[in-house]
Amino acid sequence: MHYPRVNYEMTEAELEELLEACKPVPYIKVGNYTPPSPQDIANRAWRQLGEKLGFDPMTAKPVQGKGQRFFTAVPTETEFQREERLKRESEEDKQRRIEELKQKIEAMQQELKVLLSQPKED
């Protein structure tokens, strides 16, 4: 089954964390302990971002022509989770639109009230 790619945008702070994680760091091997490699650290940072934003970090690819914060990846949510999220987002959009319209109606009613209270011009 082919999973669709989704566009993602990380925050500036998330980008800084990733860039910081990708920087090589000097280390000294002590005994049998080997510190994580820069690749391991970068992979860990992408895994954490994937958990936070809901995508498979191994599928992340940059979006050409956009900044470093933009990428595509395969979401990790199931079809049921996707359907539920889409329903929830649709309801949230609907409620937001209802509030916007209520505010516009209120403003227009206030304007109408002011106009109706003005004396007629002859």
Backbone as XML, in Angstrom:
<?xml version="1.0"?>
<chain id="A" units="angstrom">
  <residue number="1" name="MET">
    <atom name="N" x="0.842" y="-1.188" z="0.000"/>
    <atom name="CA" x="0.000" y="0.000" z="0.000"/>
    <atom name="C" x="0.882" y="1.245" z="0.000"/>
  </residue>
  <residue number="2" name="HIS">
    <atom name="N" x="0.564" y="2.173" z="-0.864"/>
    <atom name="CA" x="1.324" y="3.419" z="-0.973"/>
    <atom name="C" x="0.657" y="4.481" z="-0.099"/>
  </residue>
  <residue number="3" name="TYR">
    <atom name="N" x="1.395" y="5.033" z="0.822"/>
    <atom name="CA" x="0.850" y="6.050" z="1.707"/>
    <atom name="C" x="1.154" y="7.433" z="1.145"/>
  </residue>
  <residue number="4" name="PRO">
    <atom name="N" x="0.172" y="8.323" z="1.193"/>
    <atom name="CA" x="0.392" y="9.668" z="0.650"/>
    <atom name="C" x="1.340" y="10.470" z="1.526"/>
  </residue>
  <residue number="5" name="ARG">
    <atom name="N" x="2.106" y="11.314" z="0.887"/>
    <atom name="CA" x="3.004" y="12.200" z="1.620"/>
    <atom name="C" x="2.210" y="13.428" z="2.040"/>
  </residue>
  <residue number="6" name="VAL">
    <atom name="N" x="2.595" y="13.981" z="3.161"/>
    <atom name="CA" x="1.926" y="15.156" z="3.702"/>
    <atom name="C" x="2.965" y="16.257" z="3.865"/>
  </residue>
  <residue number="7" name="ASN">
    <atom name="N" x="2.553" y="17.483" z="3.619"/>
    <atom name="CA" x="3.445" y="18.625" z="3.818"/>
    <atom name="C" x="3.477" y="18.991" z="5.295"/>
  </residue>
  <residue number="8" name="TYR">
    <atom name="N" x="4.660" y="19.253" z="5.796"/>
    <atom name="CA" x="4.855" y="19.661" z="7.180"/>
    <atom name="C" x="5.685" y="20.935" z="7.213"/>
  </residue>
  <residue number="9" name="GLU">
    <atom name="N" x="5.504" y="21.677" z="8.288"/>
    <atom name="CA" x="6.329" y="22.862" z="8.531"/>
    <atom name="C" x="6.707" y="22.853" z="10.004"/>
  </residue>
  <residue number="10" name="MET">
    <atom name="N" x="8.004" y="22.824" z="10.251"/>
    <atom name="CA" x="8.467" y="22.863" z="11.642"/>
    <atom name="C" x="8.645" y="24.323" z="12.062"/>
  </residue>
  <residue number="11" name="THR">
    <atom name="N" x="8.638" y="24.548" z="13.353"/>
    <atom name="CA" x="8.840" y="25.897" z="13.868"/>
    <atom name="C" x="10.316" y="26.261" z="13.788"/>
  </residue>
  <residue number="12" name="GLU">
    <atom name="N" x="10.606" y="27.532" z="13.979"/>
    <atom name="CA" x="12.008" y="27.973" z="14.012"/>
    <atom name="C" x="12.768" y="27.247" z="15.126"/>
  </residue>
  <residue number="13" name="ALA">
    <atom name="N" x="12.121" y="27.101" z="16.285"/>
    <atom name="CA" x="12.761" y="26.425" z="17.419"/>
    <atom name="C" x="13.064" y="24.969" z="17.076"/>
  </residue>
  <residue number="14" name="GLU">
    <atom name="N" x="12.128" y="24.295" z="16.408"/>
    <atom name="CA" x="12.347" y="22.901" z="16.021"/>
    <atom name="C" x="13.489" y="22.800" z="15.018"/>
  </residue>
  <residue number="15" name="LEU">
    <atom name="N" x="13.542" y="23.744" z="14.083"/>
    <atom name="CA" x="14.637" y="23.761" z="13.114"/>
    <atom name="C" x="15.974" y="23.956" z="13.818"/>
  </residue>
  <residue number="16" name="GLU">
    <atom name="N" x="16.022" y="24.891" z="14.770"/>
    <atom name="CA" x="17.261" y="25.127" z="15.513"/>
    <atom name="C" x="17.711" y="23.869" z="16.247"/>
  </residue>
  <residue number="17" name="GLU">
    <atom name="N" x="16.750" y="23.146" z="16.858"/>
    <atom name="CA" x="17.090" y="21.907" z="17.561"/>
    <atom name="C" x="17.686" y="20.882" z="16.592"/>
  </residue>
  <residue number="18" name="LEU">
    <atom name="N" x="17.069" y="20.750" z="15.411"/>
    <atom name="CA" x="17.590" y="19.801" z="14.425"/>
    <atom name="C" x="18.976" y="20.193" z="13.945"/>
  </residue>
  <residue number="19" name="LEU">
    <atom name="N" x="19.150" y="21.466" z="13.634"/>
    <atom name="CA" x="20.464" y="21.924" z="13.169"/>
    <atom name="C" x="21.529" y="21.731" z="14.241"/>
  </residue>
  <residue number="20" name="GLU">
    <atom name="N" x="21.153" y="22.010" z="15.474"/>
    <atom name="CA" x="22.091" y="21.822" z="16.588"/>
    <atom name="C" x="22.450" y="20.337" z="16.725"/>
  </residue>
  <residue number="21" name="ALA">
    <atom name="N" x="21.458" y="19.474" z="16.585"/>
    <atom name="CA" x="21.696" y="18.030" z="16.711"/>
    <atom name="C" x="22.599" y="17.510" z="15.594"/>
  </residue>
  <residue number="22" name="CYS">
    <atom name="N" x="22.556" y="18.150" z="14.442"/>
    <atom name="CA" x="23.343" y="17.686" z="13.292"/>
    <atom name="C" x="24.787" y="18.173" z="13.310"/>
  </residue>
  <residue number="23" name="LYS">
    <atom name="N" x="25.103" y="19.086" z="14.211"/>
    <atom name="CA" x="26.475" y="19.606" z="14.267"/>
    <atom name="C" x="27.414" y="18.525" z="14.809"/>
  </residue>
  <residue number="24" name="PRO">
    <atom name="N" x="28.556" y="18.363" z="14.174"/>
    <atom name="CA" x="29.520" y="17.398" z="14.708"/>
    <atom name="C" x="30.105" y="17.914" z="16.023"/>
  </residue>
  <residue number="25" name="VAL">
    <atom name="N" x="30.307" y="17.003" z="16.945"/>
    <atom name="CA" x="30.889" y="17.379" z="18.228"/>
    <atom name="C" x="32.108" y="16.502" z="18.493"/>
  </residue>
  <residue number="26" name="PRO">
    <atom name="N" x="33.201" y="17.099" z="18.948"/>
    <atom name="CA" x="34.372" y="16.283" z="19.274"/>
    <atom name="C" x="34.101" y="15.458" z="20.539"/>
  </residue>
  <residue number="27" name="TYR">
    <atom name="N" x="34.655" y="14.278" z="20.572"/>
    <atom name="CA" x="34.473" y="13.464" z="21.766"/>
    <atom name="C" x="35.710" y="12.618" z="22.003"/>
  </residue>
  <residue number="28" name="ILE">
    <atom name="N" x="35.815" y="12.189" z="23.226"/>
    <atom name="CA" x="36.911" y="11.315" z="23.612"/>
    <atom name="C" x="36.292" y="10.011" z="24.090"/>
  </residue>
  <residue number="29" name="LYS">
    <atom name="N" x="36.777" y="8.929" z="23.546"/>
    <atom name="CA" x="36.259" y="7.626" z="23.940"/>
    <atom name="C" x="36.890" y="7.240" z="25.271"/>
  </residue>
  <residue number="30" name="VAL">
    <atom name="N" x="36.036" y="6.906" z="26.221"/>
    <atom name="CA" x="36.510" y="6.513" z="27.548"/>
    <atom name="C" x="36.075" y="5.074" z="27.793"/>
  </residue>
  <residue number="31" name="GLY">
    <atom name="N" x="37.021" y="4.192" z="27.936"/>
    <atom name="CA" x="36.698" y="2.788" z="28.178"/>
    <atom name="C" x="35.939" y="2.199" z="27.000"/>
  </residue>
  <residue number="32" name="ASN">
    <atom name="N" x="34.906" y="1.446" z="27.309"/>
    <atom name="CA" x="34.104" y="0.809" z="26.269"/>
    <atom name="C" x="32.946" y="1.697" z="25.814"/>
  </residue>
  <residue number="33" name="TYR">
    <atom name="N" x="32.753" y="2.852" z="26.444"/>
    <atom name="CA" x="31.641" y="3.738" z="26.091"/>
    <atom name="C" x="31.965" y="4.489" z="24.806"/>
  </residue>
  <residue number="34" name="THR">
    <atom name="N" x="31.082" y="4.380" z="23.848"/>
    <atom name="CA" x="31.208" y="5.136" z="22.608"/>
    <atom name="C" x="30.042" y="6.108" z="22.550"/>
  </residue>
  <residue number="35" name="PRO">
    <atom name="N" x="30.328" y="7.395" z="22.513"/>
    <atom name="CA" x="29.241" y="8.366" z="22.442"/>
    <atom name="C" x="28.462" y="8.212" z="21.140"/>
  </residue>
  <residue number="36" name="PRO">
    <atom name="N" x="27.212" y="8.660" z="21.127"/>
    <atom name="CA" x="26.440" y="8.555" z="19.890"/>
    <atom name="C" x="27.078" y="9.384" z="18.775"/>
  </residue>
  <residue number="37" name="SER">
    <atom name="N" x="26.972" y="8.876" z="17.575"/>
    <atom name="CA" x="27.528" y="9.580" z="16.421"/>
    <atom name="C" x="26.623" y="10.764" z="16.072"/>
  </residue>
  <residue number="38" name="PRO">
    <atom name="N" x="27.150" y="11.719" z="15.304"/>
    <atom name="CA" x="26.297" y="12.824" z="14.849"/>
    <atom name="C" x="25.061" y="12.313" z="14.109"/>
  </residue>
  <residue number="39" name="GLN">
    <atom name="N" x="25.214" y="11.222" z="13.348"/>
    <atom name="CA" x="24.065" y="10.650" z="12.633"/>
    <atom name="C" x="23.033" y="10.121" z="13.622"/>
  </residue>
  <residue number="40" name="ASP">
    <atom name="N" x="23.499" y="9.436" z="14.679"/>
    <atom name="CA" x="22.580" y="8.925" z="15.703"/>
    <atom name="C" x="21.829" y="10.073" z="16.389"/>
  </residue>
  <residue number="41" name="ILE">
    <atom name="N" x="22.550" y="11.141" z="16.666"/>
    <atom name="CA" x="21.940" y="12.298" z="17.331"/>
    <atom name="C" x="20.911" y="12.949" z="16.404"/>
  </residue>
  <residue number="42" name="ALA">
    <atom name="N" x="21.262" y="13.093" z="15.133"/>
    <atom name="CA" x="20.325" y="13.674" z="14.162"/>
    <atom name="C" x="19.101" y="12.779" z="13.998"/>
  </residue>
  <residue number="43" name="ASN">
    <atom name="N" x="19.316" y="11.468" z="13.921"/>
    <atom name="CA" x="18.188" y="10.537" z="13.806"/>
    <atom name="C" x="17.267" y="10.639" z="15.013"/>
  </residue>
  <residue number="44" name="ARG">
    <atom name="N" x="17.854" y="10.765" z="16.192"/>
    <atom name="CA" x="17.059" y="10.905" z="17.414"/>
    <atom name="C" x="16.228" y="12.183" z="17.373"/>
  </residue>
  <residue number="45" name="ALA">
    <atom name="N" x="16.836" y="13.271" z="16.898"/>
    <atom name="CA" x="16.118" y="14.550" z="16.801"/>
    <atom name="C" x="14.956" y="14.437" z="15.814"/>
  </residue>
  <residue number="46" name="TRP">
    <atom name="N" x="15.178" y="13.792" z="14.662"/>
    <atom name="CA" x="14.097" y="13.601" z="13.686"/>
    <atom name="C" x="13.017" y="12.684" z="14.256"/>
  </residue>
  <residue number="47" name="ARG">
    <atom name="N" x="13.406" y="11.642" z="14.990"/>
    <atom name="CA" x="12.433" y="10.731" z="15.595"/>
    <atom name="C" x="11.540" y="11.485" z="16.587"/>
  </residue>
  <residue number="48" name="GLN">
    <atom name="N" x="12.151" y="12.352" z="17.405"/>
    <atom name="CA" x="11.374" y="13.134" z="18.367"/>
    <atom name="C" x="10.416" y="14.086" z="17.654"/>
  </residue>
  <residue number="49" name="LEU">
    <atom name="N" x="10.881" y="14.718" z="16.573"/>
    <atom name="CA" x="10.013" y="15.615" z="15.810"/>
    <atom name="C" x="8.886" y="14.820" z="15.158"/>
  </residue>
  <residue number="50" name="GLY">
    <atom name="N" x="9.202" y="13.634" z="14.659"/>
    <atom name="CA" x="8.178" y="12.776" z="14.057"/>
    <atom name="C" x="7.113" y="12.376" z="15.056"/>
  </residue>
  <residue number="51" name="GLU">
    <atom name="N" x="7.530" y="12.061" z="16.278"/>
    <atom name="CA" x="6.563" y="11.715" z="17.323"/>
    <atom name="C" x="5.682" y="12.913" z="17.657"/>
  </residue>
  <residue number="52" name="LYS">
    <atom name="N" x="6.289" y="14.075" z="17.695"/>
    <atom name="CA" x="5.557" y="15.302" z="18.040"/>
    <atom name="C" x="4.557" y="15.686" z="16.946"/>
  </residue>
  <residue number="53" name="LEU">
    <atom name="N" x="4.986" y="15.609" z="15.672"/>
    <atom name="CA" x="4.138" y="16.064" z="14.569"/>
    <atom name="C" x="3.353" y="14.938" z="13.897"/>
  </residue>
  <residue number="54" name="GLY">
    <atom name="N" x="3.647" y="13.687" z="14.250"/>
    <atom name="CA" x="2.883" y="12.562" z="13.717"/>
    <atom name="C" x="3.306" y="12.075" z="12.342"/>
  </residue>
  <residue number="55" name="PHE">
    <atom name="N" x="4.619" y="11.946" z="12.101"/>
    <atom name="CA" x="5.093" y="11.411" z="10.826"/>
    <atom name="C" x="6.221" y="10.420" z="11.065"/>
  </residue>
  <residue number="56" name="ASP">
    <atom name="N" x="6.452" y="9.579" z="10.046"/>
    <atom name="CA" x="7.546" y="8.613" z="10.087"/>
    <atom name="C" x="8.832" y="9.356" z="9.736"/>
  </residue>
  <residue number="57" name="PRO">
    <atom name="N" x="9.768" y="9.502" z="10.673"/>
    <atom name="CA" x="10.967" y="10.302" z="10.417"/>
    <atom name="C" x="11.845" y="9.744" z="9.298"/>
  </residue>
  <residue number="58" name="MET">
    <atom name="N" x="11.730" y="8.466" z="9.013"/>
    <atom name="CA" x="12.546" y="7.872" z="7.956"/>
    <atom name="C" x="12.033" y="8.254" z="6.564"/>
  </residue>
  <residue number="59" name="THR">
    <atom name="N" x="10.855" y="8.880" z="6.497"/>
    <atom name="CA" x="10.284" y="9.260" z="5.200"/>
    <atom name="C" x="10.394" y="10.756" z="4.926"/>
  </residue>
  <residue number="60" name="ALA">
    <atom name="N" x="11.001" y="11.509" z="5.829"/>
    <atom name="CA" x="11.082" y="12.965" z="5.685"/>
    <atom name="C" x="11.977" y="13.345" z="4.506"/>
  </residue>
  <residue number="61" name="LYS">
    <atom name="N" x="11.454" y="14.262" z="3.688"/>
    <atom name="CA" x="12.207" y="14.777" z="2.538"/>
    <atom name="C" x="11.971" y="16.282" z="2.457"/>
  </residue>
  <residue number="62" name="PRO">
    <atom name="N" x="13.008" y="17.039" z="2.081"/>
    <atom name="CA" x="12.824" y="18.495" z="1.955"/>
    <atom name="C" x="11.886" y="18.840" z="0.799"/>
  </residue>
  <residue number="63" name="VAL">
    <atom name="N" x="11.269" y="20.005" z="0.892"/>
    <atom name="CA" x="10.434" y="20.519" z="-0.198"/>
    <atom name="C" x="11.293" y="21.499" z="-0.985"/>
  </residue>
  <residue number="64" name="GLN">
    <atom name="N" x="11.526" y="21.187" z="-2.247"/>
    <atom name="CA" x="12.367" y="22.042" z="-3.079"/>
    <atom name="C" x="11.724" y="23.409" z="-3.272"/>
  </residue>
  <residue number="65" name="GLY">
    <atom name="N" x="12.534" y="24.442" z="-3.175"/>
    <atom name="CA" x="12.051" y="25.795" z="-3.401"/>
    <atom name="C" x="11.466" y="26.464" z="-2.175"/>
  </residue>
  <residue number="66" name="LYS">
    <atom name="N" x="11.427" y="25.748" z="-1.071"/>
    <atom name="CA" x="10.939" y="26.341" z="0.172"/>
    <atom name="C" x="12.100" y="26.352" z="1.168"/>
  </residue>
  <residue number="67" name="GLY">
    <atom name="N" x="11.888" y="26.970" z="2.295"/>
    <atom name="CA" x="12.932" y="27.057" z="3.307"/>
    <atom name="C" x="13.193" y="25.722" z="3.985"/>
  </residue>
  <residue number="68" name="GLN">
    <atom name="N" x="14.166" y="25.739" z="4.878"/>
    <atom name="CA" x="14.569" y="24.512" z="5.585"/>
    <atom name="C" x="13.474" y="23.953" z="6.490"/>
  </residue>
  <residue number="69" name="ARG">
    <atom name="N" x="12.513" y="24.775" z="6.872"/>
    <atom name="CA" x="11.479" y="24.321" z="7.800"/>
    <atom name="C" x="10.417" y="23.460" z="7.125"/>
  </residue>
  <residue number="70" name="PHE">
    <atom name="N" x="10.400" y="23.404" z="5.802"/>
    <atom name="CA" x="9.359" y="22.706" z="5.070"/>
    <atom name="C" x="9.848" y="21.349" z="4.582"/>
  </residue>
  <residue number="71" name="PHE">
    <atom name="N" x="9.000" y="20.317" z="4.773"/>
    <atom name="CA" x="9.355" y="18.980" z="4.327"/>
    <atom name="C" x="8.079" y="18.171" z="4.137"/>
  </residue>
  <residue number="72" name="THR">
    <atom name="N" x="8.218" y="17.046" z="3.466"/>
    <atom name="CA" x="7.105" y="16.111" z="3.337"/>
    <atom name="C" x="7.497" y="14.833" z="4.051"/>
  </residue>
  <residue number="73" name="ALA">
    <atom name="N" x="6.486" y="14.097" z="4.479"/>
    <atom name="CA" x="6.719" y="12.807" z="5.127"/>
    <atom name="C" x="5.411" y="12.022" z="5.114"/>
  </residue>
  <residue number="74" name="VAL">
    <atom name="N" x="5.522" y="10.743" z="5.402"/>
    <atom name="CA" x="4.343" y="9.890" z="5.495"/>
    <atom name="C" x="3.833" y="9.961" z="6.931"/>
  </residue>
  <residue number="75" name="PRO">
    <atom name="N" x="2.552" y="10.310" z="7.112"/>
    <atom name="CA" x="2.010" y="10.400" z="8.466"/>
    <atom name="C" x="1.973" y="9.026" z="9.146"/>
  </residue>
  <residue number="76" name="THR">
    <atom name="N" x="2.031" y="9.032" z="10.447"/>
    <atom name="CA" x="1.994" y="7.777" z="11.192"/>
    <atom name="C" x="0.600" y="7.446" z="11.702"/>
  </residue>
  <residue number="77" name="GLU">
    <atom name="N" x="-0.344" y="8.353" z="11.506"/>
    <atom name="CA" x="-1.686" y="8.089" z="11.995"/>
    <atom name="C" x="-2.364" y="7.008" z="11.160"/>
  </residue>
  <residue number="78" name="THR">
    <atom name="N" x="-3.247" y="6.254" z="11.792"/>
    <atom name="CA" x="-4.010" y="5.222" z="11.088"/>
    <atom name="C" x="-5.133" y="5.894" z="10.312"/>
  </residue>
  <residue number="79" name="GLU">
    <atom name="N" x="-5.792" y="5.124" z="9.444"/>
    <atom name="CA" x="-6.920" y="5.676" z="8.686"/>
    <atom name="C" x="-8.007" y="6.172" z="9.629"/>
  </residue>
  <residue number="80" name="PHE">
    <atom name="N" x="-8.288" y="5.403" z="10.687"/>
    <atom name="CA" x="-9.294" y="5.819" z="11.661"/>
    <atom name="C" x="-8.885" y="7.125" z="12.331"/>
  </residue>
  <residue number="81" name="GLN">
    <atom name="N" x="-7.618" y="7.230" z="12.751"/>
    <atom name="CA" x="-7.133" y="8.460" z="13.373"/>
    <atom name="C" x="-7.225" y="9.622" z="12.397"/>
  </residue>
  <residue number="82" name="ARG">
    <atom name="N" x="-6.910" y="9.356" z="11.137"/>
    <atom name="CA" x="-6.977" y="10.403" z="10.109"/>
    <atom name="C" x="-8.414" y="10.885" z="9.952"/>
  </residue>
  <residue number="83" name="GLU">
    <atom name="N" x="-9.352" y="9.935" z="9.837"/>
    <atom name="CA" x="-10.762" y="10.305" z="9.693"/>
    <atom name="C" x="-11.240" y="11.114" z="10.893"/>
  </residue>
  <residue number="84" name="GLU">
    <atom name="N" x="-10.868" y="10.666" z="12.078"/>
    <atom name="CA" x="-11.269" y="11.383" z="13.295"/>
    <atom name="C" x="-10.659" y="12.784" z="13.334"/>
  </residue>
  <residue number="85" name="ARG">
    <atom name="N" x="-9.393" y="12.892" z="12.958"/>
    <atom name="CA" x="-8.732" y="14.199" z="12.935"/>
    <atom name="C" x="-9.405" y="15.121" z="11.933"/>
  </residue>
  <residue number="86" name="LEU">
    <atom name="N" x="-9.688" y="14.594" z="10.746"/>
    <atom name="CA" x="-10.333" y="15.416" z="9.718"/>
    <atom name="C" x="-11.725" y="15.876" z="10.166"/>
  </residue>
  <residue number="87" name="LYS">
    <atom name="N" x="-12.469" y="14.988" z="10.820"/>
    <atom name="CA" x="-13.787" y="15.377" z="11.354"/>
    <atom name="C" x="-13.635" y="16.473" z="12.395"/>
  </residue>
  <residue number="88" name="ARG">
    <atom name="N" x="-12.686" y="16.275" z="13.307"/>
    <atom name="CA" x="-12.455" y="17.252" z="14.376"/>
    <atom name="C" x="-12.036" y="18.602" z="13.789"/>
  </residue>
  <residue number="89" name="GLU">
    <atom name="N" x="-11.100" y="18.570" z="12.834"/>
    <atom name="CA" x="-10.644" y="19.814" z="12.215"/>
    <atom name="C" x="-11.779" y="20.502" z="11.466"/>
  </residue>
  <residue number="90" name="SER">
    <atom name="N" x="-12.623" y="19.713" z="10.809"/>
    <atom name="CA" x="-13.766" y="20.277" z="10.088"/>
    <atom name="C" x="-14.728" y="20.948" z="11.066"/>
  </residue>
  <residue number="91" name="GLU">
    <atom name="N" x="-14.999" y="20.296" z="12.176"/>
    <atom name="CA" x="-15.891" y="20.876" z="13.186"/>
    <atom name="C" x="-15.282" y="22.135" z="13.792"/>
  </residue>
  <residue number="92" name="GLU">
    <atom name="N" x="-13.975" y="22.106" z="14.049"/>
    <atom name="CA" x="-13.306" y="23.292" z="14.587"/>
    <atom name="C" x="-13.383" y="24.452" z="13.596"/>
  </residue>
  <residue number="93" name="ASP">
    <atom name="N" x="-13.171" y="24.158" z="12.306"/>
    <atom name="CA" x="-13.282" y="25.192" z="11.271"/>
    <atom name="C" x="-14.701" y="25.748" z="11.219"/>
  </residue>
  <residue number="94" name="LYS">
    <atom name="N" x="-15.677" y="24.858" z="11.311"/>
    <atom name="CA" x="-17.074" y="25.280" z="11.295"/>
    <atom name="C" x="-17.374" y="26.200" z="12.471"/>
  </residue>
  <residue number="95" name="GLN">
    <atom name="N" x="-16.938" y="25.809" z="13.672"/>
    <atom name="CA" x="-17.193" y="26.625" z="14.868"/>
    <atom name="C" x="-16.483" y="27.972" z="14.773"/>
  </residue>
  <residue number="96" name="ARG">
    <atom name="N" x="-15.279" y="27.973" z="14.232"/>
    <atom name="CA" x="-14.532" y="29.223" z="14.056"/>
    <atom name="C" x="-15.277" y="30.148" z="13.090"/>
  </residue>
  <residue number="97" name="ARG">
    <atom name="N" x="-15.794" y="29.576" z="11.998"/>
    <atom name="CA" x="-16.543" y="30.363" z="11.013"/>
    <atom name="C" x="-17.837" y="30.903" z="11.619"/>
  </residue>
  <residue number="98" name="ILE">
    <atom name="N" x="-18.512" y="30.097" z="12.413"/>
    <atom name="CA" x="-19.738" y="30.541" z="13.090"/>
    <atom name="C" x="-19.437" y="31.744" z="13.975"/>
  </residue>
  <residue number="99" name="GLU">
    <atom name="N" x="-18.342" y="31.669" z="14.733"/>
    <atom name="CA" x="-17.971" y="32.797" z="15.607"/>
    <atom name="C" x="-17.654" y="34.045" z="14.796"/>
  </residue>
  <residue number="100" name="GLU">
    <atom name="N" x="-16.938" y="33.876" z="13.687"/>
    <atom name="CA" x="-16.620" y="35.020" z="12.824"/>
    <atom name="C" x="-17.903" y="35.675" z="12.315"/>
  </residue>
  <residue number="101" name="LEU">
    <atom name="N" x="-18.834" y="34.840" z="11.864"/>
    <atom name="CA" x="-20.091" y="35.376" z="11.342"/>
    <atom name="C" x="-20.907" y="36.068" z="12.428"/>
  </residue>
  <residue number="102" name="LYS">
    <atom name="N" x="-20.939" y="35.484" z="13.616"/>
    <atom name="CA" x="-21.653" y="36.117" z="14.732"/>
    <atom name="C" x="-21.076" y="37.497" z="15.030"/>
  </residue>
  <residue number="103" name="GLN">
    <atom name="N" x="-19.755" y="37.598" z="15.026"/>
    <atom name="CA" x="-19.118" y="38.887" z="15.290"/>
    <atom name="C" x="-19.433" y="39.895" z="14.193"/>
  </residue>
  <residue number="104" name="LYS">
    <atom name="N" x="-19.429" y="39.445" z="12.934"/>
    <atom name="CA" x="-19.770" y="40.346" z="11.832"/>
    <atom name="C" x="-21.217" y="40.802" z="11.934"/>
  </residue>
  <residue number="105" name="ILE">
    <atom name="N" x="-22.110" y="39.870" z="12.252"/>
    <atom name="CA" x="-23.528" y="40.217" z="12.401"/>
    <atom name="C" x="-23.707" y="41.231" z="13.521"/>
  </residue>
  <residue number="106" name="GLU">
    <atom name="N" x="-23.046" y="41.000" z="14.634"/>
    <atom name="CA" x="-23.124" y="41.929" z="15.770"/>
    <atom name="C" x="-22.648" y="43.320" z="15.362"/>
  </residue>
  <residue number="107" name="ALA">
    <atom name="N" x="-21.521" y="43.373" z="14.649"/>
    <atom name="CA" x="-20.987" y="44.664" z="14.211"/>
    <atom name="C" x="-21.951" y="45.350" z="13.250"/>
  </residue>
  <residue number="108" name="MET">
    <atom name="N" x="-22.534" y="44.589" z="12.352"/>
    <atom name="CA" x="-23.474" y="45.168" z="11.396"/>
    <atom name="C" x="-24.757" y="45.628" z="12.092"/>
  </residue>
  <residue number="109" name="GLN">
    <atom name="N" x="-25.216" y="44.869" z="13.092"/>
    <atom name="CA" x="-26.401" y="45.280" z="13.837"/>
    <atom name="C" x="-26.146" y="46.581" z="14.591"/>
  </residue>
  <residue number="110" name="GLN">
    <atom name="N" x="-24.953" y="46.721" z="15.129"/>
    <atom name="CA" x="-24.595" y="47.958" z="15.824"/>
    <atom name="C" x="-24.572" y="49.128" z="14.837"/>
  </residue>
  <residue number="111" name="GLU">
    <atom name="N" x="-24.000" y="48.898" z="13.663"/>
    <atom name="CA" x="-23.952" y="49.943" z="12.644"/>
    <atom name="C" x="-25.364" y="50.322" z="12.193"/>
  </residue>
  <residue number="112" name="LEU">
    <atom name="N" x="-26.225" y="49.317" z="12.010"/>
    <atom name="CA" x="-27.605" y="49.570" z="11.618"/>
    <atom name="C" x="-28.339" y="50.370" z="12.686"/>
  </residue>
  <residue number="113" name="LYS">
    <atom name="N" x="-28.115" y="50.030" z="13.933"/>
    <atom name="CA" x="-28.746" y="50.733" z="15.052"/>
    <atom name="C" x="-28.358" y="52.212" z="15.036"/>
  </residue>
  <residue number="114" name="VAL">
    <atom name="N" x="-27.076" y="52.477" z="14.812"/>
    <atom name="CA" x="-26.592" y="53.861" z="14.758"/>
    <atom name="C" x="-27.264" y="54.601" z="13.603"/>
  </residue>
  <residue number="115" name="LEU">
    <atom name="N" x="-27.316" y="53.969" z="12.442"/>
    <atom name="CA" x="-27.927" y="54.607" z="11.273"/>
    <atom name="C" x="-29.411" y="54.879" z="11.478"/>
  </residue>
  <residue number="116" name="LEU">
    <atom name="N" x="-30.108" y="53.938" z="12.087"/>
    <atom name="CA" x="-31.538" y="54.111" z="12.326"/>
    <atom name="C" x="-31.822" y="55.183" z="13.361"/>
  </residue>
  <residue number="117" name="SER">
    <atom name="N" x="-30.876" y="55.420" z="14.239"/>
    <atom name="CA" x="-31.098" y="56.424" z="15.292"/>
    <atom name="C" x="-30.814" y="57.834" z="14.816"/>
  </residue>
  <residue number="118" name="GLN">
    <atom name="N" x="-30.196" y="57.971" z="13.655"/>
    <atom name="CA" x="-29.896" y="59.305" z="13.129"/>
    <atom name="C" x="-31.169" y="59.927" z="12.556"/>
  </residue>
  <residue number="119" name="PRO">
    <atom name="N" x="-31.318" y="61.223" z="12.722"/>
    <atom name="CA" x="-32.520" y="61.876" z="12.184"/>
    <atom name="C" x="-32.493" y="61.848" z="10.658"/>
  </residue>
  <residue number="120" name="LYS">
    <atom name="N" x="-33.709" y="61.855" z="10.093"/>
    <atom name="CA" x="-33.826" y="61.878" z="8.638"/>
    <atom name="C" x="-33.396" y="63.211" z="8.102"/>
  </residue>
  <residue number="121" name="GLU">
    <atom name="N" x="-32.750" y="63.179" z="6.948"/>
    <atom name="CA" x="-32.355" y="64.420" z="6.291"/>
    <atom name="C" x="-33.439" y="64.803" z="5.308"/>
  </residue>
  <residue number="122" name="ASP">
    <atom name="N" x="-33.777" y="66.075" z="5.258"/>
    <atom name="CA" x="-34.817" y="66.525" z="4.325"/>
    <atom name="C" x="-34.245" y="66.998" z="3.042"/>
  </residue>
</chain>
